[in-house]
Amino acid sequence: MKKISVRFGDLFKARYTLIWVLFLMIVMFSFSSSAFRSMANLLGVLRNSGIDAILVLGLTWIVATGGIDVSFPDVAAFTSMITALLIKDGFQWGPTILIALLCGTSFGLLSGFLIVHFKFPPLIATIGVSGIAKAMASLLGSGQPIEITRSGHLVDSLMFGDILGFPILFLIAIIIYLISCYLQDQTAIGQYLYALGENRKAVLEAGIQEGKILFSLYTFSALMASVGGILLTALLSSGQPRIGFAFFLSGLTSVFIGAIIIKVGKANVIGTLIGVIILAVLSNGFTLLGIPYYIELIIKGMLLIIGIVIIEISKFKRRANRIGVM
């Protein structure tokens, strides 16, 4: 088992640059806007970060294998709509969550089936699945949001409660990410993920069942997107059929810029979590300062490109090193 330790001096190394970027952003926005540094606003940023982080967790591991899943925001939108529809029709939250998770996860099963059994390129398969999810989300509400008027004490406590000043929702996301970090770095799961991303041929020659891993990953991605969709429904008190656009660029950017930190050139869960928080702070700060939304989109697009370039450069260097050793 690997031992994980970080000395203070290590924090100034290049792989921790984004942590300092986040710190400087918080300081800058705090001085620029009194509203930003208010406790209510900071709690809101953490709460939203918790949902975003859960929503893109599965995507992180898919990117680590060299794949892609662009269906996650529309799966979240579909799950949001079916959750709102069931609650509006009188279902209790327990059965509603179970049904919504099963329905949402089915899109991941479909993606995995197309990729593993029919050898679809991941991008093509998930674009198709995304289109189906988007259409079904619109169908459920005839293209309009579905409002819900009841949530219950437990749901309200989960969404808006706090423990020691931290939103419960954000703490749940932290726990999920810590567990995922352990699985990624301390078990064979992580080894298989990065082996698939580095040298798929060697993985196959070693007898590792690539199909089962990929099928599980796309299913897990849809499951996490579904959880995010349910949480958004509870937070917004409505099902939203068009939330996909809002999360598409942000979700991908969070994962790819997360590959700049900790495991440089490799998507990883801690990097994704930090990437999510950075984008949440950026979006919130820009909104409070009145900076146009298109400026935010430009910055996110540039960050996404930077993340992809760094991943590809790192892959090229590692591939060259392997050839050099051979």
BELRA-V501179 format. One record per pair of residues at least 6 apart in sequence whose C-alpha atoms are under 8 Angstrom apart, sorted by the first residue. I is the first residue (numbers start at 1). GAP is how many residues later the second one is. D is the distance in whole Angstrom. If there is no record, write none. Layout:
((I | GAP | D) (I | GAP | D))
This chain:
((1 | 185 | 6) (2 | 183 | 8) (2 | 184 | 6) (10 | 6 | 8) (14 | 247 | 8) (15 | 245 | 6) (15 | 246 | 5) (15 | 247 | 5) (15 | 248 | 7) (15 | 249 | 6) (16 | 245 | 5) (16 | 246 | 6) (17 | 244 | 7) (18 | 242 | 8) (18 | 243 | 6) (18 | 256 | 8) (18 | 257 | 8) (19 | 255 | 7) (22 | 255 | 8) (22 | 256 | 6) (25 | 256 | 7) (25 | 257 | 7) (26 | 255 | 7) (29 | 7 | 6) (29 | 8 | 8) (29 | 256 | 6) (30 | 6 | 6) (30 | 7 | 5) (32 | 257 | 8) (33 | 252 | 8) (33 | 255 | 7) (33 | 256 | 7) (35 | 6 | 7) (35 | 253 | 7) (36 | 6 | 7) (36 | 248 | 8) (36 | 249 | 7) (36 | 252 | 7) (43 | 123 | 7) (43 | 124 | 6) (45 | 232 | 8) (45 | 235 | 6) (45 | 236 | 7) (45 | 239 | 7) (46 | 120 | 8) (46 | 121 | 7) (46 | 124 | 6) (46 | 231 | 7) (47 | 112 | 8) (47 | 120 | 6) (47 | 121 | 8) (47 | 122 | 6) (47 | 123 | 5) (48 | 122 | 8) (48 | 232 | 7) (49 | 121 | 7) (49 | 227 | 6) (49 | 228 | 6) (49 | 231 | 6) (50 | 119 | 6) (50 | 120 | 4) (50 | 121 | 8) (50 | 122 | 8) (50 | 123 | 5) (50 | 124 | 8) (51 | 118 | 7) (51 | 119 | 8) (51 | 122 | 7) (51 | 177 | 6) (51 | 180 | 7) (51 | 181 | 7) (52 | 176 | 7) (52 | 195 | 8) (52 | 199 | 7) (52 | 224 | 7) (53 | 120 | 7) (53 | 219 | 7) (53 | 220 | 6) (53 | 223 | 6) (54 | 119 | 6) (54 | 122 | 8) (54 | 170 | 6) (54 | 171 | 7) (54 | 173 | 7) (54 | 174 | 6) (55 | 17 | 8) (55 | 21 | 8) (55 | 169 | 5) (55 | 170 | 4) (55 | 171 | 7) (55 | 172 | 7) (55 | 173 | 5) (55 | 174 | 8) (56 | 16 | 7) (56 | 165 | 7) (56 | 168 | 7) (56 | 169 | 7) (56 | 195 | 6) (56 | 199 | 8) (57 | 120 | 8) (57 | 164 | 7) (57 | 167 | 7) (57 | 212 | 7) (57 | 215 | 8) (58 | 159 | 7) (58 | 160 | 7) (58 | 162 | 6) (58 | 163 | 4) (58 | 164 | 7) (58 | 165 | 8) (58 | 166 | 6) (58 | 167 | 8) (59 | 9 | 7) (59 | 10 | 6) (59 | 13 | 8) (59 | 162 | 6) (59 | 196 | 7) (60 | 195 | 6) (60 | 207 | 6) (60 | 208 | 6) (60 | 209 | 6) (60 | 212 | 7) (61 | 132 | 7) (61 | 156 | 7) (61 | 206 | 7) (61 | 207 | 7) (61 | 208 | 8) (62 | 6 | 6) (62 | 7 | 7) (62 | 152 | 8) (62 | 155 | 6) (62 | 156 | 7) (62 | 159 | 8) (63 | 6 | 8) (63 | 192 | 8) (63 | 204 | 6) (64 | 129 | 6) (64 | 130 | 6) (64 | 133 | 6) (64 | 202 | 6) (64 | 203 | 5) (64 | 204 | 7) (65 | 128 | 5) (65 | 129 | 6) (65 | 130 | 7) (65 | 131 | 5) (65 | 132 | 4) (65 | 133 | 8) (66 | 130 | 7) (66 | 131 | 5) (66 | 132 | 8) (67 | 55 | 6) (67 | 56 | 8) (68 | 54 | 6) (68 | 55 | 6) (68 | 58 | 8) (69 | 53 | 7) (69 | 54 | 7) (69 | 57 | 6) (69 | 149 | 8) (70 | 53 | 7) (70 | 56 | 6) (70 | 57 | 6) (70 | 60 | 7) (70 | 178 | 7) (71 | 55 | 5) (71 | 56 | 6) (71 | 58 | 6) (71 | 59 | 4) (71 | 60 | 8) (71 | 62 | 8) (72 | 58 | 7) (72 | 149 | 7) (72 | 150 | 6) (72 | 153 | 5) (72 | 176 | 8) (73 | 152 | 7) (73 | 170 | 7) (73 | 171 | 4) (73 | 172 | 7) (73 | 174 | 6) (73 | 175 | 6) (74 | 56 | 6) (74 | 57 | 8) (74 | 59 | 6) (74 | 60 | 5) (74 | 63 | 8) (74 | 168 | 8) (74 | 169 | 7) (74 | 170 | 5) (75 | 29 | 6) (75 | 32 | 7) (75 | 55 | 7) (75 | 58 | 6) (75 | 59 | 7) (75 | 147 | 7) (75 | 150 | 6) (75 | 151 | 6) (75 | 154 | 8) (76 | 28 | 8) (76 | 149 | 5) (76 | 150 | 5) (76 | 151 | 8) (76 | 152 | 6) (76 | 153 | 4) (76 | 154 | 8) (76 | 167 | 8) (76 | 168 | 7) (77 | 56 | 8) (77 | 57 | 7) (77 | 60 | 6) (77 | 152 | 6) (77 | 162 | 8) (77 | 163 | 6) (77 | 164 | 5) (77 | 165 | 7) (77 | 166 | 6) (77 | 167 | 6) (78 | 26 | 7) (78 | 55 | 6) (78 | 56 | 7) (78 | 58 | 7) (78 | 59 | 4) (78 | 60 | 8) (78 | 151 | 8) (78 | 163 | 7) (79 | 21 | 6) (79 | 22 | 7) (79 | 24 | 7) (79 | 25 | 6) (79 | 58 | 8) (79 | 147 | 5) (79 | 150 | 5) (79 | 151 | 6) (80 | 146 | 8) (80 | 149 | 5) (80 | 150 | 5) (80 | 152 | 7) (80 | 153 | 5) (80 | 158 | 8) (80 | 159 | 5) (80 | 160 | 6) (80 | 161 | 7) (81 | 56 | 6) (81 | 59 | 7) (81 | 60 | 7) (81 | 64 | 8) (81 | 65 | 7) (81 | 152 | 8) (81 | 157 | 8) (81 | 158 | 4) (81 | 159 | 6) (81 | 160 | 6) (82 | 18 | 6) (82 | 55 | 8) (82 | 58 | 7) (82 | 157 | 7) (83 | 13 | 6) (83 | 14 | 7) (83 | 17 | 6) (83 | 147 | 6) (83 | 150 | 7) (83 | 156 | 7) (84 | 62 | 6) (84 | 63 | 7) (84 | 64 | 6) (84 | 149 | 7) (84 | 154 | 6) (84 | 155 | 5) (85 | 55 | 8) (85 | 61 | 7) (85 | 154 | 8) (86 | 10 | 6) (87 | 6 | 7) (87 | 9 | 7) (87 | 61 | 7) (87 | 63 | 8) (88 | 59 | 8) (88 | 60 | 6) (88 | 61 | 8) (93 | 58 | 8) (97 | 133 | 7) (100 | 126 | 7) (100 | 130 | 8) (101 | 122 | 6) (101 | 125 | 6) (101 | 126 | 7) (104 | 118 | 6) (104 | 119 | 7) (104 | 121 | 8) (104 | 122 | 5) (105 | 114 | 6) (105 | 115 | 8) (105 | 117 | 5) (105 | 118 | 5) (105 | 121 | 7) (106 | 113 | 7) (106 | 116 | 8) (107 | 22 | 7) (107 | 26 | 8) (107 | 112 | 8) (107 | 115 | 6) (108 | 110 | 5) (108 | 111 | 4) (108 | 112 | 7) (108 | 113 | 7) (108 | 114 | 5) (108 | 115 | 7) (109 | 106 | 7) (109 | 109 | 7) (109 | 110 | 5) (110 | 19 | 7) (111 | 11 | 8) (111 | 14 | 6) (111 | 15 | 6) (111 | 18 | 7) (111 | 104 | 8) (111 | 107 | 6) (111 | 108 | 8) (112 | 102 | 7) (112 | 103 | 4) (112 | 104 | 7) (112 | 105 | 8) (112 | 106 | 5) (112 | 107 | 7) (113 | 102 | 7) (114 | 6 | 6) (114 | 11 | 6) (115 | 6 | 6) (115 | 7 | 6) (115 | 10 | 7) (115 | 100 | 8) (116 | 95 | 5) (116 | 98 | 7) (116 | 99 | 7) (134 | 107 | 7) (134 | 108 | 8) (134 | 110 | 8) (137 | 6 | 8) (137 | 104 | 5) (138 | 6 | 7) (138 | 103 | 5) (138 | 104 | 8) (141 | 100 | 8) (143 | 98 | 7) (144 | 96 | 8) (144 | 97 | 7) (145 | 93 | 6) (145 | 94 | 5) (145 | 95 | 5) (145 | 96 | 6) (146 | 92 | 5) (146 | 93 | 5) (146 | 94 | 7) (147 | 90 | 6) (147 | 91 | 4) (147 | 92 | 6) (148 | 89 | 5) (148 | 90 | 5) (148 | 91 | 8) (149 | 88 | 7) (151 | 83 | 7) (151 | 86 | 8) (155 | 79 | 7) (156 | 78 | 8) (158 | 10 | 6) (158 | 11 | 6) (159 | 8 | 8) (159 | 9 | 7) (159 | 10 | 6) (159 | 72 | 8) (159 | 75 | 7) (159 | 76 | 6) (160 | 7 | 7) (160 | 8 | 7) (160 | 9 | 8) (161 | 6 | 6) (161 | 7 | 6) (161 | 8 | 8) (162 | 6 | 5) (177 | 92 | 7) (177 | 93 | 7) (177 | 96 | 8) (180 | 89 | 7) (181 | 88 | 6) (181 | 89 | 7) (183 | 6 | 6) (183 | 7 | 6) (184 | 6 | 4) (184 | 7 | 7) (184 | 84 | 8) (184 | 85 | 8) (185 | 6 | 8) (192 | 11 | 8) (194 | 72 | 8) (195 | 8 | 7) (196 | 7 | 6) (196 | 14 | 8) (198 | 117 | 7) (198 | 121 | 8) (203 | 7 | 8) (204 | 6 | 7) (232 | 7 | 8) (233 | 6 | 5) (233 | 7 | 7) (249 | 51 | 7) (249 | 52 | 7) (250 | 26 | 8) (250 | 29 | 7) (250 | 50 | 7) (251 | 25 | 8) (252 | 52 | 7) (253 | 22 | 8) (253 | 47 | 6) (253 | 48 | 7) (253 | 50 | 7) (253 | 51 | 5) (253 | 54 | 8) (254 | 18 | 5) (254 | 19 | 8) (254 | 20 | 8) (254 | 21 | 4) (254 | 22 | 5) (254 | 25 | 7) (254 | 50 | 8) (255 | 12 | 6) (255 | 13 | 8) (255 | 16 | 7) (255 | 17 | 5) (255 | 20 | 7) (255 | 21 | 8) (256 | 11 | 7) (256 | 16 | 8) (256 | 48 | 6) (256 | 51 | 5) (256 | 52 | 6) (256 | 55 | 8) (257 | 14 | 7) (257 | 15 | 7) (257 | 18 | 6) (257 | 46 | 6) (257 | 47 | 6) (257 | 49 | 7) (257 | 50 | 5) (257 | 51 | 8) (258 | 9 | 6) (258 | 10 | 7) (258 | 11 | 8) (258 | 12 | 7) (258 | 13 | 4) (258 | 14 | 4) (258 | 15 | 7) (258 | 16 | 7) (258 | 17 | 5) (258 | 49 | 8) (259 | 6 | 5) (259 | 7 | 5) (259 | 8 | 4) (259 | 9 | 6) (259 | 12 | 6) (259 | 13 | 7) (259 | 48 | 7) (259 | 51 | 8) (259 | 52 | 7) (260 | 6 | 8) (260 | 11 | 7) (260 | 47 | 6) (260 | 50 | 7) (260 | 51 | 8) (261 | 10 | 5) (262 | 6 | 8) (262 | 8 | 7) (262 | 9 | 6) (263 | 8 | 8) (264 | 46 | 8) (264 | 47 | 8) (264 | 50 | 8) (265 | 45 | 6) (265 | 46 | 4) (265 | 47 | 7) (265 | 48 | 8) (265 | 49 | 5) (265 | 50 | 7) (266 | 45 | 6) (279 | 21 | 8) (282 | 14 | 8) (283 | 13 | 7) (286 | 6 | 8) (286 | 7 | 8) (286 | 10 | 7) (287 | 6 | 8))
